[in-house]
């Protein structure tokens, strides 16, 4: 009888796991679809986001910007970029114009870290 209970508990755990995975994949799929639709419709929105900024030139001039999920990810990317390039990199919270999950224009640096 105990083998049947163990099998049932394992099946219940597997079912809960599959339900969790299905729910999270649905959320990810929906957010990706929203980003695709925003990009197609060219909807611009202004937000405060974390960005990796690249500066070039003698008077430093902002040439590239990349939207990053969080400060830790940005710091890691900055370290790798500085090891492989001669440009000046900076992680910052910026006020930027976004379209489809990409930074179109940086309006203002709010916090540098």
C-alpha positions in Angstrom: 0.0 0.0 0.0 2.9 2.4 0.8 4.3 2.0 -2.8 0.9 3.3 -4.2 1.0 6.3 -1.9 4.5 7.2 -2.9 3.6 6.9 -6.6 0.5 9.1 -6.0 2.6 11.7 -4.2 5.2 11.7 -7.0 2.4 12.1 -9.6 0.9 15.0 -7.6 4.3 16.7 -7.3 4.9 16.2 -11.1 1.4 17.6 -11.9 2.1 20.7 -9.7 5.5 21.2 -11.4 4.0 21.0 -14.9 1.3 23.4 -13.9 3.9 25.9 -12.5 6.0 25.6 -15.7 2.9 26.1 -17.9 1.8 29.2 -15.9 5.3 30.8 -16.0 5.7 30.1 -19.8 2.3 31.6 -20.4 3.4 34.8 -18.6 6.7 35.0 -20.5 4.9 34.4 -23.8 2.3 37.1 -23.1 5.0 39.7 -22.2 7.0 38.8 -25.3 3.9 39.1 -27.4 3.2 42.6 -25.9 6.7 43.7 -26.7 6.3 42.4 -30.3 3.0 44.3 -30.7 4.5 47.5 -29.2 7.4 47.2 -31.6 5.1 46.7 -34.6 2.8 49.6 -33.6 5.9 51.7 -32.8 4.5 52.7 -29.4 7.0 54.8 -27.5 6.9 55.0 -23.7 9.1 56.9 -21.3 10.4 54.9 -18.3 13.2 54.8 -15.7 15.3 51.8 -16.5 18.8 50.3 -15.9 21.1 50.8 -18.9 24.7 50.0 -19.9 26.1 53.1 -21.5 29.1 53.2 -23.8 31.1 56.4 -24.4 33.7 57.1 -27.1 35.8 60.0 -28.1 38.2 62.5 -26.4 35.4 64.5 -24.9 33.3 61.5 -24.0 30.2 61.2 -26.1 27.4 58.6 -25.5 27.4 56.3 -28.6 25.5 53.2 -27.4 23.0 52.2 -24.8 21.6 48.8 -23.8 18.6 48.0 -21.7 19.5 45.7 -18.8 17.3 43.9 -16.3 19.1 44.8 -13.1 22.2 46.4 -11.6 24.0 43.1 -11.0 23.6 42.0 -14.7 24.7 45.5 -15.8 27.9 45.3 -13.6 28.8 41.9 -15.0 28.3 43.1 -18.6 30.3 46.2 -17.9 33.2 44.2 -16.6 33.2 42.0 -19.6 32.9 44.9 -22.0 35.8 46.8 -20.4 38.1 43.7 -20.7 37.4 43.4 -24.4 37.1 47.1 -25.5 38.8 50.5 -25.0 35.6 52.4 -24.7 34.3 53.9 -21.4 31.3 52.0 -19.9 28.9 53.1 -17.2 25.9 51.5 -15.6 23.1 53.9 -14.7 19.5 54.3 -14.0 18.2 56.5 -16.8 15.1 58.2 -17.9 14.7 56.8 -21.5 12.3 56.5 -24.4 11.5 52.8 -25.1 10.0 51.0 -28.1 9.5 47.3 -28.1 11.9 46.6 -25.2 14.7 48.7 -26.6 16.1 52.1 -25.7 15.5 54.6 -28.4 16.8 57.7 -26.6 18.3 58.5 -23.2 16.8 61.7 -21.8 18.6 61.9 -18.5 21.0 60.0 -16.2 19.3 59.7 -12.8 21.7 57.5 -10.8 25.1 56.1 -11.7 26.4 53.0 -10.0 
